[in-house]
Amino acid sequence: MTLTMELGARSYDIILQRGALSEAGRLLELNRKCLIVTGALVPPQYAARVARQCARPVVVTVPSGEGSKSFPVYEMLCRRMLEENFHRTDCVVAVGGGVVGDLAGFAAASFMRGIDFYNIPTTVLSQVDSSIGGKVAINLDHVKNIVGAFWQPKRVLIDPDTLRTLPPRQVSNGLAEAIKMACTSDAELFAFLEENPLPPHMERIIEGSLRIKKRIVEQDETERGPRRLLNFGHTIGHGIESTGALLHGECVALGMLPMCAPDVRARLLPVLEKAGLPTTAEWDRAAVWQAIRHDKKFAGDAVDIVVVDVVGQGEVRRVTTEALKARFDAAYREA
Amino acid sequence: MTLTMELGARSYDIILQRGALSEAGRLLELNRKCLIVTGALVPPQYAARVARQCARPVVVTVPSGEGSKSFPVYEMLCRRMLEENFHRTDCVVAVGGGVVGDLAGFAAASFMRGIDFYNIPTTVLSQVDSSIGGKVAINLDHVKNIVGAFWQPKRVLIDPDTLRTLPPRQVSNGLAEAIKMACTSDAELFAFLEENPLPPHMERIIEGSLRIKKRIVEQDETERGPRRLLNFGHTIGHGIESTGALLHGECVALGMLPMCAPDVRARLLPVLEKAGLPTTAEWDRAAVWQAIRHDKKFAGDAVDIVVVDVVGQGEVRRVTTEALKARFDAAYREA
């Protein structure tokens, strides 16, 4: 299945297809120098398979985890391209999860002021969400995604076969973002998630998520308006994430709960549980609240949050710090 | 005088006006946090004057010279904005020459995936050329501008009064880029440069250069086509520059000579001399040629160079390495 992200001159195809990895050479323009960036926890055969289909591959494996979204690793990728005499007409290919895609994408966005970028996501999280839409970035001093660009890929290749090697916790981690999108933007997909077992329907879930994200990004490429819906669960989620014990999707799961009307929350809880996601956690509540307060999205005493009063109809709402605190306290007292 | 760079949603005004620096608060939107980046050799009163007109200024002075267009200085600027809790709605203001503009512009292009950027160039070189057009970058391992972005400023403020404090060699340095643009693109401006003393006509020269550059950038924002005309003199110029003894404009002056037809060269030589620019130099010819060969613009055995056979009608031409070498040898044997 092919979806086209319609962004004028920056339009591109998203190809969702079992076995696509083995067809990269046909589906992408790899007859040039290709910097293939992959992660230490990504099965090495994936990058190797892509490399075999490139004319002149250069494979770089970065350590797994957010720590690689750093200035030193970013600089290393740029230097590697410089050493290999990469030209404006060469390209970068990400083979891995969200960290690899964000990092490699920013290197592609800025090397020689921007070269072609292909994304081949191999985790649920990156397949349903982070590999499309063009947000690329690195972190600085523990603040996530603070330096980066909007740089759309030339093409995205999604091969669900790569999910077979993914640990179950990582599958759950990615499902959180799919549930997030259904909850804010697609009541039908949300009902599907409620009514069906999830693992056998992974392709349907990926496709549904991609369709939602495509629609939102097309409306708002640089996140000035409706794209902020995709931040549902992330205001409190990032605060929880900063305490370090949970994965991104797990934190988003927890972060969604305080933002829902009671009957939405009642529907969301069993879906999260079915997906293997946490719905309550034992963290230092004061520390999490401090981290939320330091979030970059606060403007004075107000913050824009995404709330869902009706499934499929999320909205951005500006609330006071106090109102957010009340939601935060109430959600976990109940849980 | 105000020129508008017409680039659709990225259009902006270029204001050329004596005393503009003192009106920055009226001409720019400074009622927010402003990271003001300036250079150690820029008279500090310029940044201070701008800072007084900002609601919440943060002034950072970077060392002078290309060395500041580096990953560590770029990271430092991003960290400074992070520490000062800069938001997407805040801005960066460059007050200085090309190094300051390129560096500060890249920080603006990438901090939070892009925030507003104002450029207030204070040298001839940046006023006639580098401050407009949106090319921002840093260097890596002595390769110039290898990592960067196309990020258009929100407005450019050009105050010719700042040139009074500029050493004469820096005035000549900037005039080289004005001569370059006249030679490739504006026979009338070139004739003006031939027929008049230059220092009393600096505003006319700046305005003429801006009009040429505006036209070229509007045709080709991301340098895929006609914008490459602006590289006239830069292929050999960058090679000479890498030997380290001369300023950028001086190298461009020397780099233009081999690219001209004999009668164009005969007209160019006296203009360069009048501007105080070198027309011959004592460098290690083999070393310069090696540096030229390593230039990033070479594709195999061919390179695109800009040649001027008729004043005002520069063109991009693909030549072999041998043909370039012949031009290189011939020009300086004669000189």
Interface residues (C-beta under 8 A of the other chain):
Chain A: F71 E75 C78 R79 L82 N85 H87 T89 F106 A109 S110 F111 M112 R113 G114 K135 A137 L140 D141 V143 N145 I146 V147 G148 A149 F150 T222 K296 A299
Chain B: F71 E75 C78 R79 L82 N85 H87 T89 F106 A109 S110 F111 M112 R113 G114 K135 A137 L140 D141 V143 N145 I146 V147 G148 A149 F150 T222 K296 A299
